[in-house]
Amino acid sequence: MDLESVIKTGKSLSERKIDHERRNRWTSAENVALINALKAFPKDVTMRWENIADAFEEYGNTWAVEK
């Protein structure tokens, strides 16, 4: 999956309403999107987690880190 697809998928997931009850439960689609984002931004990429979080805008910078 290319970087553009990872960002597009993350943004489409983040456009959904998130209720507080579900916030800490991840769907399989969210897990796959995070795994793809981790692959798109390897450990040696500067500001890796900020880039991953940017793909999931509504969740904020702590979303991916909390996972």
C-alpha atoms as one frame of an Amber mdcrd trajectory, in Angstrom:
protein
   0.000   0.000   0.000   1.456   3.389  -0.940   1.680   6.410   1.357  -1.206
   8.235  -0.319  -3.505   5.247   0.216  -2.485   4.993   3.880  -3.311   8.651
   4.485  -6.590   8.412   2.558  -7.670   5.353   4.573  -6.735   6.977   7.869
  -8.627  10.150   7.033 -11.736   8.242   5.968 -11.688   6.329   9.257 -11.192
   9.518  11.251 -14.193  11.196   9.582 -16.538   8.857  11.414 -18.043   9.974
  14.688 -16.217   8.530  17.662 -18.218   7.995  20.809 -16.316   8.017  24.089
 -17.308   4.433  24.838 -15.769   3.091  21.630 -12.699   5.302  21.685 -10.533
   2.643  23.346 -11.863  -0.258  21.233 -10.350  -0.632  17.811 -12.059  -2.032
  14.749 -10.204  -4.410  12.472 -10.157  -1.692   9.791  -8.474   0.715  12.220
  -5.910  -1.928  13.168  -5.105  -2.592   9.506  -4.860   1.144   8.798  -2.432
   1.590  11.700  -0.312  -1.358  10.573  -0.168   0.086   7.052   0.775   3.499
   8.456   3.563   1.884  10.498   4.864   0.298   7.303   4.606   3.595   5.400
   6.519   5.454   8.138   9.357   3.151   9.264  11.278   3.711  12.499  13.951
   5.821  10.819  11.448   8.426   9.546  11.667  11.755  11.355   8.543  12.516
  13.407   7.156   9.052  12.674   4.280   9.147  15.162   3.272  12.678  14.211
   3.048  11.576  10.572   1.018   8.516  11.506  -1.305  10.581  13.687  -1.758
  13.119  10.882  -3.223  10.305   8.788  -5.881   9.943  11.488  -6.602  13.645
  12.100  -9.707  13.403  14.277  -8.053  10.987  16.660  -5.246  13.422  17.430
  -1.579  12.817  18.076  -2.156  10.556  21.071  -4.408   8.071  19.241  -1.725
   6.042  17.510   0.686   6.355  20.409  -1.928   4.995  22.830  -2.447   1.973
  20.602
